[in-house]
Amino acid sequence: MEDEKPRFRNEYVIDQFEKLADAITERVNVFMIGGGALIFHGLKEGTKDVDVIVQTPSELKALISALYKIGYKSARRLPREYEELGASIIVENPDHFRWDIFHMQVANGLVLSENMITRSTVMFEKKGLAIHQMSKEDIFIFKSVTEREADLEDMRVIAEAGIDWETVLREIKNQSDSSGRLWENALYEDLKELKKKHGIYSPIQKKVENALAKKLEERAVIRQLENGKRTIEEIASSSKELSRSLIRSALQRLEEKCKVTINRKRKPFVIHLKK
């Protein structure tokens, strides 16, 4: 079973980095995004694997090639949860130490953003290899998009160690806006679980809930516009979930995001989705 796999301390992981650096043939920046990074934050004693993300196809190819050179082999089949997360490849060595490798994004949409890169620190560098340790805030975010119980436990550890909650909130909002995905929903569900199972209350939970509610209102309005509704009255008459005041607020936000145009030269105002 997965839980019976051995856990490796930071000395072992560093040794793997050393061997990998000797095999790398070009410059590769690797960003540690998972629980493996927590052993270098001093929050875990050992790890079964390292979850990493690279930015370019050439770095992905060079990293995998070097791992093969030092004895790693591809997993025959990705576990279901890793298929859902969009892992590019999983490789494992004879000791059963594993690399879960992602290219630029996780869960088919959560990306390695410029702000995340800025918050990361280089914790190992040799020859062409640079290993970047993600901030606790960003590891927390990447953990929030999974449905694995072990990841909720890692989120608990990170939260208890102390993080900048406002950074988490800003990054989730930015990721959601840029991708069109409701990342606030995944985060909100995990924040509720942290409170229910571990008694951890996040100061941003209410803000995340409010942001999620606004996004859902905007989506509901967009659906009505896609169905041919063109005025506030038409949208309100066709939607039991939206009051006229909520529709007006949602339209104002959508207009600020350049997702709709509102013709105010005639009454009632006529609303159109931007293409």
Secondary structure, 3 states (H helix, E strand, C coil): CHHHCCCECHHHHHHHHHHHHHHCCCCEEEEECCHHHHCCCCCCCCECEEEEEECCHHHHHHHHHHHHHCCCEECCCCCHHHHHHCCCEEEECCCCCEEEEEECEECCCEECCHHHHHHCEEEEEECCEEEEECCHHHHHHHHHCCCCHHHHHHHHHHHHHCCCHHHHHHHHHHHHHHHCCCHHHHHHHHHHHHHHHHCCCCCCHHHHHHHHHHHHHHHHHHHHHHCCCCCHHHHHHHCCCCCHHHHHHHHHHHHHCCCEEEECCCCCCEEEECC
